[in-house]
Amino acid sequence: MAAAAPSKPRSFKAAGAPGERDLTVGAVAARCGVAVSTIHFYEAEGLLRSMRTGGNQRRYPREILRRVAVIKVAQRIGIPLSVVRDALATLPNGRTPTARDWNKLSNSWRGLLDDRIAKLVRLRGKLDECIGCGCLSLKACPLRNPGDILGEEGPGPRLLEIGRPRAGRLTPRER
């Protein structure tokens, strides 16, 4: 019986089908230090793309490791996934970010980080003004009820009355 000719590895990009060097979802998760469900979530959110084998198993090109690293770093510094997705979508053909791409992406996020830092500094300065009484409608509570907007609706713990119609406003809990 003649030996079969060695098959040519299929390239993820060239043939559009998984190749021998491609990674399973478990391998990607292990290499990136995240759960498999995280990789599935990123894919559902449009941050990652996979190919499917004939048996409908996900396969990822090795470049996906860098893409996940970019996503994780962005998350760690507080960049929302929607912003990361939009930024990655600007890359040609959904390619993996290069060092130059990372420089552009990270510079574009500086304003968001500066705004977030400024907000946290303002909040930190007001922490000592909260007495933690639970009334949630004190005029002096700049953290939970700035400007006593809930006091306009009447007395008592306004945020605790879930399901009660509110004058066109939703509480953070109801959002």
N, CA, C and O of each residue as an XYZ file, in Angstrom:
700
protein
N       0.842     -1.162      0.000
C       0.000      0.000      0.000
C       0.894      1.234      0.000
O       1.819      1.334      0.806
N       0.623      2.161     -0.891
C       1.455      3.360     -1.026
C       1.119      4.348      0.072
O      -0.038      4.513      0.461
N       2.165      5.001      0.562
C       1.960      6.006      1.602
C       1.294      7.229      0.990
O       1.606      7.624     -0.134
N       0.408      7.802      1.715
C      -0.280      9.001      1.244
C       0.695     10.169      1.214
O       1.572     10.292      2.069
N       0.525     11.005      0.230
C       1.379     12.196      0.132
C       1.087     13.101      1.317
O      -0.065     13.257      1.724
N       2.142     13.699      1.871
C       1.902     14.585      3.009
C       0.993     15.727      2.603
O       1.168     16.344      1.552
N       0.022     15.995      3.455
C      -0.902     17.076      3.126
C      -0.255     18.416      3.411
O       0.539     18.565      4.339
N      -0.610     19.365      2.602
C      -0.089     20.706      2.747
C      -0.865     21.400      3.867
O      -2.095     21.374      3.862
N      -0.174     22.019      4.827
C      -0.915     22.691      5.892
C      -1.789     23.804      5.314
O      -1.362     24.570      4.451
N      -2.999     23.869      5.806
C      -3.901     24.914      5.338
C      -3.650     26.175      6.143
O      -3.591     26.135      7.372
N      -3.507     27.264      5.469
C      -3.261     28.542      6.130
C      -4.584     29.185      6.513
O      -5.533     29.175      5.729
N      -4.649     29.737      7.699
C      -5.841     30.412      8.194
C      -6.240     31.531      7.249
O      -7.416     31.676      6.916
N      -5.274     32.318      6.819
C      -5.589     33.477      5.996
C      -5.750     33.105      4.522
O      -6.652     33.603      3.848
N      -4.893     32.248      4.034
C      -4.908     31.957      2.603
C      -6.124     31.135      2.202
O      -6.831     31.495      1.261
N      -6.368     30.064      2.886
C      -7.436     29.168      2.469
C      -8.745     29.440      3.190
O      -9.790     28.936      2.779
N      -8.708     30.232      4.265
C      -9.924     30.492      5.010
C     -10.379     29.299      5.820
O     -11.524     29.256      6.269
N      -9.509     28.340      6.012
C      -9.848     27.155      6.792
C      -8.771     26.961      7.853
O      -7.632     27.387      7.663
N      -9.116     26.330      8.957
C      -8.128     26.121     10.009
C      -6.933     25.308      9.516
O      -7.087     24.386      8.716
N      -5.764     25.651      9.991
C      -4.546     24.946      9.641
C      -3.969     24.226     10.846
O      -4.490     24.333     11.956
N      -2.899     23.499     10.621
C      -2.287     22.700     11.686
C      -1.691     23.546     12.798
O      -1.615     23.100     13.942
N      -1.271     24.756     12.477
C      -0.659     25.623     13.488
C      -1.682     26.430     14.280
O      -1.324     27.101     15.248
N      -2.925     26.374     13.886
C      -3.958     27.132     14.574
C      -4.221     26.545     15.951
O      -3.922     25.380     16.214
N      -4.779     27.359     16.815
C      -4.968     26.987     18.210
C      -6.438     26.706     18.523
O      -7.338     27.330     17.961
N      -6.655     25.773     19.416
C      -8.009     25.523     19.910
C      -8.371     26.623     20.895
O      -7.502     27.365     21.352
N      -9.639     26.726     21.217
C     -10.077     27.732     22.171
C      -9.438     27.484     23.540
O      -9.090     28.433     24.244
N      -9.284     26.222     23.914
C      -8.637     25.897     25.187
C      -7.179     26.312     25.211
O      -6.682     26.796     26.228
N      -6.488     26.122     24.086
C      -5.079     26.510     24.012
C      -4.931     28.028     24.073
O      -4.021     28.536     24.729
N      -5.820     28.755     23.394
C      -5.777     30.215     23.443
C      -6.017     30.685     24.873
O      -5.288     31.538     25.379
N      -7.027     30.136     25.517
C      -7.351     30.527     26.890
C      -6.178     30.251     27.823
O      -5.822     31.099     28.641
N      -5.581     29.075     27.704
C      -4.451     28.714     28.572
C      -3.260     29.633     28.339
O      -2.640     30.097     29.295
N      -2.936     29.899     27.084
C      -1.792     30.761     26.772
C      -2.022     32.200     27.217
O      -1.070     32.902     27.556
N      -3.278     32.645     27.220
C      -3.591     34.028     27.585
C      -3.908     34.187     29.070
O      -4.020     35.309     29.564
N      -4.052     33.069     29.782
C      -4.359     33.139     31.203
C      -5.787     33.575     31.495
O      -6.043     34.237     32.501
N      -6.715     33.207     30.623
C      -8.126     33.537     30.827
C      -8.959     32.266     30.700
O      -8.459     31.230     30.261
N     -10.205     32.347     31.077
C     -11.115     31.210     30.947
C     -11.570     31.058     29.490
O     -11.594     32.028     28.733
N     -11.924     29.849     29.119
C     -12.458     29.593     27.776
C     -13.681     30.477     27.537
O     -13.872     30.998     26.438
N     -14.507     30.642     28.571
C     -15.704     31.473     28.420
C     -15.347     32.917     28.078
O     -16.124     33.602     27.413
N     -14.184     33.386     28.523
C     -13.740     34.740     28.188
C     -13.475     34.848     26.691
O     -13.860     35.829     26.055
N     -12.819     33.839     26.134
C     -12.545     33.835     24.687
C     -13.868     33.801     23.929
O     -14.030     34.528     22.950
N     -14.809     32.978     24.358
C     -16.130     32.921     23.721
C     -16.830     34.278     23.821
O     -17.442     34.742     22.859
N     -16.734     34.905     24.990
C     -17.352     36.217     25.192
C     -16.740     37.257     24.255
O     -17.466     38.022     23.619
N     -15.414     37.290     24.167
C     -14.753     38.239     23.271
C     -15.209     38.020     21.833
O     -15.407     38.976     21.084
N     -15.372     36.780     21.462
C     -15.819     36.482     20.100
C     -17.259     36.959     19.893
O     -17.582     37.540     18.857
N     -18.115     36.712     20.876
C     -19.513     37.151     20.785
C     -19.606     38.682     20.726
O     -20.518     39.233     20.111
N     -18.664     39.346     21.363
C     -18.641     40.816     21.380
C     -17.969     41.410     20.149
O     -17.884     42.631     20.022
N     -17.494     40.568     19.245
C     -16.885     41.056     18.012
C     -15.435     41.479     18.148
O     -14.907     42.181     17.286
N     -14.786     41.058     19.228
C     -13.382     41.397     19.447
C     -12.446     40.384     18.804
O     -11.320     40.723     18.441
N     -12.897     39.155     18.660
C     -12.100     38.066     18.083
C     -12.920     37.361     17.017
O     -14.150     37.408     17.019
N     -12.203     36.700     16.101
C     -12.848     35.854     15.097
C     -12.168     34.504     15.088
O     -10.957     34.398     15.284
N     -12.955     33.483     14.860
C     -12.392     32.141     14.759
C     -12.844     31.521     13.449
O     -13.757     31.998     12.774
N     -12.168     30.448     13.129
C     -12.582     29.629     12.001
C     -13.159     28.354     12.610
O     -12.936     28.068     13.786
N     -13.885     27.604     11.826
C     -14.468     26.349     12.305
C     -13.920     25.179     11.511
O     -13.719     25.255     10.299
N     -13.685     24.096     12.234
C     -13.243     22.866     11.573
C     -14.467     22.179     10.983
O     -15.597     22.630     11.169
N     -14.232     21.096     10.279
C     -15.334     20.305      9.745
C     -16.244     19.792     10.844
O     -17.432     19.563     10.617
N     -15.687     19.611     12.043
C     -16.466     19.163     13.199
C     -17.035     20.328     14.003
O     -17.499     20.132     15.126
N     -17.006     21.539     13.442
C     -17.555     22.752     14.039
C     -16.821     23.195     15.314
O     -17.412     23.831     16.186
N     -15.538     22.857     15.412
C     -14.736     23.323     16.543
C     -14.039     24.616     16.159
O     -13.617     24.796     15.017
N     -13.926     25.511     17.126
C     -13.252     26.787     16.874
C     -11.753     26.580     16.747
O     -11.162     25.759     17.449
N     -11.147     27.336     15.840
C      -9.701     27.390     15.700
C      -9.300     28.849     15.512
O      -9.996     29.618     14.848
N      -8.174     29.215     16.104
C      -7.688     30.594     16.066
C      -6.261     30.614     15.536
O      -5.474     29.713     15.823
N      -5.927     31.655     14.755
C      -4.528     31.785     14.322
C      -3.686     32.192     15.530
O      -4.213     32.764     16.484
N      -2.412     31.909     15.501
C      -1.528     32.236     16.631
C      -1.502     33.737     16.927
O      -1.259     34.136     18.066
N      -1.746     34.561     15.927
C      -1.743     36.013     16.129
C      -2.808     36.465     17.112
O      -2.742     37.576     17.639
N      -3.787     35.608     17.360
C      -4.877     35.970     18.266
C      -4.356     36.208     19.680
O      -4.980     36.927     20.461
N      -3.206     35.601     20.012
C      -2.634     35.774     21.349
C      -2.302     37.242     21.603
O      -2.541     37.749     22.699
N      -1.761     37.922     20.609
C      -1.440     39.343     20.770
C      -2.721     40.164     20.862
O      -2.805     41.105     21.652
N      -3.705     39.814     20.066
C      -4.982     40.536     20.092
C      -5.628     40.432     21.477
O      -6.134     41.422     22.006
N      -5.609     39.239     22.057
C      -6.165     39.065     23.407
C      -5.345     39.875     24.412
O      -5.909     40.470     25.330
N      -4.042     39.904     24.250
C      -3.194     40.688     25.153
C      -3.565     42.166     25.090
O      -3.633     42.829     26.125
N      -3.803     42.688     23.895
C      -4.212     44.088     23.741
C      -5.544     44.319     24.452
O      -5.708     45.315     25.155
N      -6.483     43.411     24.272
C      -7.794     43.538     24.909
C      -7.650     43.532     26.424
O      -8.255     44.356     27.108
N      -6.855     42.609     26.950
C      -6.676     42.502     28.406
C      -6.004     43.748     28.983
O      -6.405     44.227     30.044
N      -4.996     44.275     28.304
C      -4.335     45.490     28.793
C      -5.323     46.651     28.785
O      -5.384     47.422     29.743
N      -6.092     46.777     27.717
C      -7.084     47.853     27.632
C      -8.105     47.727     28.762
O      -8.463     48.724     29.389
N      -8.571     46.511     29.024
C      -9.504     46.296     30.121
C      -8.875     46.664     31.458
O      -9.512     47.290     32.305
N      -7.650     46.280     31.633
C      -6.968     46.520     32.907
C      -6.845     48.008     33.212
O      -6.882     48.410     34.375
N      -6.699     48.825     32.174
C      -6.591     50.260     32.407
C      -7.953     50.950     32.352
O      -8.040     52.175     32.424
N      -9.013     50.152     32.223
C     -10.362     50.705     32.324
C     -11.017     51.138     31.033
O     -11.996     51.884     31.065
N     -10.513     50.699     29.907
C     -11.123     51.057     28.627
C     -12.299     50.104     28.378
O     -12.119     48.887     28.415
N     -13.492     50.639     28.127
C     -14.646     49.771     27.868
C     -14.431     48.900     26.631
O     -13.781     49.320     25.674
N     -14.975     47.700     26.657
C     -14.815     46.777     25.527
C     -15.390     47.357     24.239
O     -14.876     47.076     23.156
N     -16.437     48.152     24.337
C     -17.001     48.754     23.122
C     -15.987     49.687     22.459
O     -15.917     49.751     21.232
N     -15.209     50.403     23.255
C     -14.180     51.293     22.722
C     -13.045     50.468     22.109
O     -12.511     50.821     21.058
N     -12.684     49.370     22.772
C     -11.638     48.480     22.255
C     -12.081     47.884     20.924
O     -11.308     47.847     19.967
N     -13.324     47.419     20.866
C     -13.858     46.832     19.631
C     -13.809     47.848     18.490
O     -13.379     47.521     17.384
N     -14.248     49.076     18.759
C     -14.235     50.110     17.720
C     -12.813     50.409     17.264
O     -12.565     50.611     16.076
N     -11.884     50.435     18.211
C     -10.480     50.711     17.863
C      -9.901     49.578     17.021
O      -9.227     49.832     16.023
N     -10.157     48.335     17.412
C      -9.633     47.190     16.656
C     -10.267     47.109     15.265
O      -9.653     46.613     14.321
N     -11.488     47.597     15.154
C     -12.174     47.572     13.855
C     -11.527     48.517     12.845
O     -11.757     48.391     11.643
N     -10.719     49.462     13.326
C     -10.051     50.391     12.409
C      -8.838     49.763     11.736
O      -8.308     50.317     10.772
N      -8.393     48.611     12.234
C      -7.231     47.946     11.650
C      -7.625     47.278     10.333
O      -8.693     46.670     10.250
N      -6.798     47.378      9.322
C      -7.123     46.779      8.022
C      -7.320     45.264      8.122
O      -6.518     44.560      8.735
N      -8.380     44.788      7.521
C      -8.686     43.351      7.447
C      -8.708     42.673      8.805
O      -8.453     41.472      8.888
N      -9.006     43.407      9.875
C      -9.087     42.817     11.202
C      -7.782     42.235     11.686
O      -7.773     41.313     12.502
N      -6.675     42.766     11.190
C      -5.380     42.184     11.537
C      -5.045     42.415     13.015
O      -5.670     43.224     13.702
N      -4.064     41.693     13.459
C      -3.571     41.828     14.817
C      -2.789     43.132     14.936
O      -2.025     43.468     14.031
N      -2.961     43.875     16.029
C      -2.246     45.153     16.169
C      -0.729     44.973     16.195
O      -0.194     44.072     16.843
N      -0.071     45.851     15.478
C       1.386     45.905     15.497
C       1.804     46.865     16.612
O       0.948     47.458     17.270
N       3.110     47.022     16.829
C       3.595     47.976     17.831
C       3.150     49.391     17.463
O       2.772     50.167     18.340
N       3.192     49.727     16.191
C       2.734     51.055     15.740
C       1.234     51.221     16.002
O       0.789     52.277     16.451
N       0.458     50.164     15.715
C      -0.987     50.210     15.978
C      -1.243     50.430     17.466
O      -2.076     51.252     17.847
N      -0.514     49.682     18.308
C      -0.692     49.810     19.755
C      -0.395     51.239     20.200
O      -1.104     51.779     21.050
N       0.628     51.847     19.646
C       0.971     53.221     19.995
C      -0.197     54.156     19.676
O      -0.551     55.010     20.488
N      -0.792     53.994     18.496
C      -1.935     54.828     18.106
C      -3.132     54.576     19.020
O      -3.774     55.515     19.491
N      -3.427     53.291     19.266
C      -4.573     52.951     20.106
C      -4.407     53.507     21.515
O      -5.312     54.144     22.054
N      -3.251     53.261     22.098
C      -3.039     53.687     23.480
C      -3.053     55.212     23.596
O      -3.550     55.750     24.585
N      -2.518     55.904     22.609
C      -2.561     57.371     22.632
C      -3.994     57.885     22.503
O      -4.347     58.899     23.107
N      -4.811     57.197     21.726
C      -6.198     57.637     21.558
C      -7.008     57.441     22.838
O      -8.044     58.081     23.016
N      -6.551     56.573     23.721
C      -7.267     56.309     24.975
C      -6.820     57.210     26.122
O      -7.430     57.186     27.192
N      -5.788     57.988     25.926
C      -5.268     58.838     27.010
C      -6.321     59.811     27.537
O      -6.422     60.020     28.746
N      -7.096     60.400     26.648
C      -8.140     61.338     27.068
C      -9.173     60.678     27.964
O      -9.596     61.248     28.970
N      -9.579     59.455     27.583
C     -10.523     58.705     28.417
C      -9.950     58.449     29.805
O     -10.637     58.600     30.816
N      -8.683     58.060     29.833
C      -8.037     57.784     31.123
C      -7.894     59.055     31.954
O      -8.119     59.032     33.164
N      -7.524     60.159     31.318
C      -7.398     61.419     32.042
C      -8.733     61.835     32.648
O      -8.780     62.277     33.795
N      -9.821     61.697     31.888
C     -11.159     62.027     32.398
C     -11.528     61.136     33.583
O     -12.070     61.605     34.584
N     -11.229     59.866     33.455
C     -11.551     58.911     34.526
C     -10.756     59.226     35.795
O     -11.298     59.192     36.899
N      -9.481     59.527     35.629
C      -8.630     59.870     36.773
C      -9.160     61.130     37.455
O      -9.236     61.182     38.682
N      -9.526     62.144     36.674
C     -10.046     63.386     37.239
C     -11.337     63.129     38.024
O     -11.533     63.697     39.098
N     -12.209     62.280     37.494
C     -13.467     61.949     38.176
C     -13.187     61.217     39.487
O     -13.809     61.509     40.508
N     -12.261     60.278     39.461
C     -11.917     59.543     40.680
C     -11.306     60.460     41.729
O     -11.585     60.308     42.918
N     -10.483     61.402     41.310
C      -9.884     62.351     42.248
C     -10.984     63.199     42.895
O     -10.958     63.430     44.104
N     -11.961     63.667     42.083
C     -13.077     64.441     42.645
C     -13.871     63.608     43.638
O     -14.227     64.100     44.708
N     -14.154     62.350     43.300
C     -14.896     61.475     44.206
C     -14.123     61.230     45.493
O     -14.702     61.226     46.579
N     -12.822     61.025     45.371
C     -12.000     60.789     46.559
C     -12.076     61.987     47.504
O     -12.111     61.816     48.722
N     -12.101     63.182     46.955
C     -12.173     64.387     47.767
C     -13.496     64.541     48.488
O     -13.577     65.273     49.474
N     -14.539     63.867     48.016
C     -15.868     63.987     48.636
C     -16.202     62.829     49.559
O     -17.250     62.850     50.205
N     -15.357     61.831     49.640
C     -15.657     60.665     50.468
C     -15.911     61.017     51.925
O     -16.786     60.426     52.560
N     -15.167     61.961     52.458
C     -15.324     62.272     53.869
C     -16.610     63.045     54.154
O     -16.968     63.223     55.318
N     -17.315     63.511     53.111
C     -18.569     64.217     53.310
C     -19.738     63.263     53.521
O     -20.796     63.686     53.987
N     -19.574     62.014     53.195
C     -20.659     61.040     53.334
C     -20.655     60.474     54.744
O     -19.630     59.991     55.224
N     -21.815     60.535     55.412
C     -21.893     59.990     56.768
C     -22.467     58.582     56.783
O     -22.550     57.955     57.840
N     -22.861     58.083     55.622
C     -23.322     56.704     55.508
C     -24.620     56.420     56.231
O     -24.817     55.306     56.717
N     -25.530     57.412     56.317
C     -26.763     57.227     57.080
C     -27.790     56.377     56.352
O     -28.680     55.814     56.990
N     -27.693     56.270     55.056
C     -28.636     55.453     54.300
C     -29.864     56.194     53.829
O     -30.722     55.582     53.192
N     -30.000     57.491     54.111
C     -31.213     58.198     53.696
C     -31.237     58.426     52.186
O     -32.313     58.532     51.599
N     -30.108     58.500     51.572
C     -29.959     58.634     50.127
C     -30.603     59.882     49.541
O     -30.741     59.984     48.322
N     -31.002     60.838     50.384
C     -31.568     62.057     49.826
C     -31.078     63.310     50.548
O     -31.654     64.385     50.380
N     -30.040     63.183     51.334
C     -29.474     64.355     51.999
C     -28.894     65.315     50.978
O     -28.260     64.890     50.012
N     -29.103     66.590     51.179
C     -28.514     67.578     50.285
C     -27.002     67.531     50.343
O     -26.323     67.908     49.388
N     -26.477     67.068     51.464
C     -25.024     67.031     51.641
C     -24.380     65.773     51.090
O     -23.178     65.591     51.286
N     -25.104     64.897     50.414
C     -24.522     63.650     49.909
C     -24.138     63.813     48.439
O     -24.950     63.543     47.555
N     -22.914     64.251     48.173
C     -22.502     64.479     46.788
C     -22.178     63.202     46.027
O     -22.013     63.237     44.808
N     -22.085     62.078     46.727
C     -21.736     60.833     46.051
C     -22.952     60.131     45.468
O     -22.950     59.756     44.296
N     -23.982     59.951     46.269
C     -25.129     59.163     45.845
C     -26.247     60.016     45.257
O     -27.005     59.550     44.407
N     -26.350     61.269     45.711
C     -27.462     62.111     45.311
C     -26.994     63.551     45.097
O     -27.380     64.447     45.848
N     -26.163     63.774     44.072
C     -25.640     65.127     43.862
C     -26.767     66.131     43.626
O     -27.690     65.886     42.850
N     -26.668     67.260     44.311
C     -27.663     68.315     44.147
C     -29.022     67.958     44.715
O     -29.996     68.655     44.431
N     -29.126     66.908     45.501
C     -30.370     66.444     46.124
C     -31.495     66.269     45.111
O     -32.635     66.649     45.380
N     -31.189     65.702     43.955
C     -32.224     65.509     42.936
C     -33.314     64.559     43.412
O     -34.462     64.670     42.980
N     -32.973     63.633     44.291
C     -33.990     62.700     44.785
C     -34.896     63.357     45.819
O     -36.030     62.918     46.010
N     -34.416     64.397     46.488
C     -35.232     65.105     47.475
C     -36.436     65.773     46.845
O     -37.441     66.007     47.516
N     -36.345     66.084     45.552
C     -37.465     66.689     44.837
C     -38.645     65.728     44.745
O     -39.780     66.166     44.555
N     -38.400     64.437     44.875
C     -39.451     63.441     44.742
C     -40.142     63.125     46.060
O     -41.117     62.373     46.071
N     -39.672     63.667     47.149
C     -40.318     63.447     48.436
C     -39.365     62.851     49.443
O     -38.196     62.622     49.134
N     -39.854     62.593     50.658
C     -39.014     62.090     51.738
C     -38.764     60.588     51.620
O     -39.451     59.872     50.891
N     -37.774     60.150     52.350
C     -37.508     58.713     52.444
C     -36.460     58.224     51.474
O     -35.929     58.984     50.665
N     -36.169     56.929     51.571
C     -35.129     56.314     50.733
C     -35.641     56.074     49.319
O     -36.101     54.975     49.011
N     -35.570     57.063     48.471
C     -36.150     57.018     47.129
C     -35.573     55.894     46.269
O     -36.308     55.291     45.487
N     -34.310     55.606     46.390
C     -33.697     54.585     45.533
C     -34.089     53.175     45.927
O     -33.926     52.247     45.135
N     -34.593     52.997     47.117
C     -34.953     51.662     47.571
C     -36.348     51.245     47.129
O     -36.714     50.079     47.273
N     -37.124     52.162     46.600
C     -38.480     51.871     46.165
C     -38.465     51.433     44.711
O     -38.861     52.186     43.821
N     -38.006     50.209     44.478
C     -37.876     49.664     43.127
C     -39.256     49.405     42.536
O     -40.158     48.922     43.219
N     -39.404     49.731     41.270
C     -40.658     49.486     40.574
C     -41.618     50.658     40.668
O     -42.627     50.674     39.963
N     -41.338     51.637     41.512
C     -42.187     52.813     41.634
C     -41.880     53.746     40.468
O     -40.709     53.990     40.177
N     -42.904     54.276     39.791
C     -42.637     55.212     38.696
C     -41.862     56.412     39.214
O     -42.141     56.941     40.290
N     -40.907     56.817     38.442
C     -40.086     57.969     38.817
C     -40.246     59.018     37.734
O     -40.472     58.684     36.571
N     -40.136     60.211     38.085
C     -40.356     61.333     37.169
C     -39.398     61.297     35.979
O     -38.571     62.195     35.822
N     -39.504     60.272     35.149
C     -38.708     60.193     33.936
C     -37.250     59.816     34.142
O     -36.485     59.771     33.178
N     -36.850     59.544     35.379
C     -35.450     59.205     35.644
C     -35.335     57.750     36.070
O     -36.213     57.215     36.747
N     -34.260     57.130     35.671
C     -33.966     55.774     36.115
C     -32.807     55.833     37.089
O     -31.857     56.591     36.892
N     -32.888     55.039     38.132
C     -31.779     54.956     39.067
C     -30.702     54.100     38.445
O     -30.985     53.351     37.510
N     -29.462     54.183     38.934
C     -28.409     53.314     38.417
C     -28.805     51.840     38.526
O     -28.455     51.041     37.658
N     -29.522     51.479     39.574
C     -29.941     50.087     39.765
C     -30.960     49.659     38.717
O     -30.991     48.497     38.314
N     -31.798     50.603     38.275
C     -32.852     50.301     37.297
C     -32.331     50.304     35.865
O     -32.986     49.771     34.969
N     -31.159     50.899     35.638
C     -30.608     50.992     34.281
C     -30.113     49.681     33.799
O     -29.619     49.582     32.676
